[in-house]
Amino acid sequence: MASSIQELRLTGFAPYLSVTDNAATYRRVFEENRHRVYALAFWMTDNELEAEELMGNVFRRAFAMSAEPSAEAIDRALVNELRSYGPLGVLTLDCGTATEIAAVRRNVLRVYLERAVVQLPGTERLIFLLHDVERYSHMQIGRLLGLSVDESQHGLHQARLRMRELLAAMQS
């Protein structure tokens, strides 16, 4: 058994020791980012327990990489964790040209919006959430998901079209 902190650090226990050394920093970074990470995790998994577990994994991954990870590093950790739920970075929607105007501009029940969001494919759902909910730029989204700005814009457009289709079907 190791007899000193230095020996523990040399045997691979440094990540566990640094938690107590940097507790205030970890707490601050966690508090600044937890709401965003949990919200995205929840929308991507559609399950509270899985979102909690995913959020914990995200912060463990981010803190393992840096003692004070940036919001971008935390987002990268989130995307890496989300990849275990399904492929990300591949656009799958190809909504055709609209032949009629779907009447979805009137009041829409929140439950319909929630169901429509979780029915989007993973990449398009994340693009929609990051852009329209979290206000990320297409450049940030592209960098995070490994897409070009044009692909991010196309994915958002396809997600919005699919949302309209789903909402119109739910309201009729």
N, C-alpha and C positions, 0 to 999 in steps of 0.2 A: 504494500500500500504506500502511496506517495506520502511523504512527510512534510511537504511544503507546497505553497501555492505555485512556486516556480516549477516544481516537478509535475504538478497537475497540468500546468500550461504546456509543458513539453510532451505529456502523454496524450494530448488531444482533448482535454477537458476545458480548454480556453473558452469556447463559446458559452459554456455553462457558468464559468466564473465571471465573464464580462457582463452577464445579466445583472448581477448584484452591483457591479462596479458602475454601471450606466443606467440604473433603474429610473432615475428622473428623466433622462433623455428618452429612454424607451417609452415611458409613460406619455411624455409630451408628443412624440411622433405618433404613437398609437391613437391618442385622443384627437389629434389633428386629422387623421385619415380614416378612422374606423367607420364613420357613418357612410362615407363614399364607398369604401370597400365592401361593407355589409350590404348596402343597397344594390350594388352591382352583382355581388355574389347571389343575393336573393333572387333578383330578376333573371339571372342566368340559370339558376338551379330550380327555381320555383318551389323551394322547400326551406323552411326556417332552420331546421337542424343541419342540413347540408350547408347552408349559407354560413352558419356559425362555425362549423368545422373548416370550411374553405377559408373563412376569414382568419382563423387561427393559423392555418397552414401558410397563408400569404404572409402574415407578419413574422412567423418563424423563418420562412425563406428569406424575407427582406432583411431581417436582423442578422441572419447568418452571413449575408453578403456585406453588410455595413453596420457599424454601430449607430449611425444616424442616417438611415436611408431617405432619399428624396421622395416626393410624391410620385415622380416618374419611375423610380426604382420599385416602389410599392405596386404601381400599376403593372410593371413588367412581371413582377412576382404573381400578381393576380392572373394575368393572361397565361403565364406558365401553369398555374394551378388549374385554370379553366380548360386547358388543353386536355386534361385527364377526363373531362366530361364530354368532349367531342372535338372535332376539328375546328380550329379557328384560323382565319386568314384565307379561307377558301369561300368565295362568293357562290351561293347556290341558287338564289332566286333569279328568275328571268320572267318577270311579269310582262305580258304582252301589252300592246297598245290598247288603251281603254276604248271600248266601243260605245259605252254609255257612261253618263255621269252618275256616280254613286252618291246618294244624298246622305252624307255623313257630317255635314257642317252643323247640323242641329245638335242640341245637347246629347251627349253620349254618356251612358252610365259608366261609372268608374270600373265596375266589374267587367264590362265589355272591353274597355281599354286594357285592363290587366290581362285578360284572357288572350287578347289579340297580340300583345307584346310577347307573352311566353310561347306563342305559336310560331313566331318568327324563327328561322334557322339561326344557329349560334352566332355566326359572324355578323350577319345583318342585324340581329338583335343587339349585339354589343356595339356596333357602329351607331345604331339608332340611340341607344342609351347614352353612349359617350358624347354624341353630338347634340342631340335634342334635349337631353336631361342634364348632363353634366357640363355641357357647353365647351367641349374640347374642339379644337380646330381639326380640319381634315388632315393637316400636316402631322399633328400629334397622334391622331388615330392611325394614320398610315405607318408612322414610325413604330407605334406600339404593336400593331398587328402584322407588320411586314407587307403593307400594301402601298401602292402609289396613291397620290392625292386623288387622281381620277377614279381609281378603284374604290376608294373610300366614299367619294361622292356618288358613284354609281350604286354602291351598296346601300347608302342612305336612301337614295331615290327608290330603289327596289323595295326596301323595308317600308317606306311610307306608302307605296302603291299596295303592297300586300296588306298593310294595316287597314287601308281603305276598303279593300275587298272583304277582309274579315269582319270589319265593323258593319259594313252594309249587309252582309249575310246574317249577322247577329240581330240586327235591328228589324229585319223583314219578317 
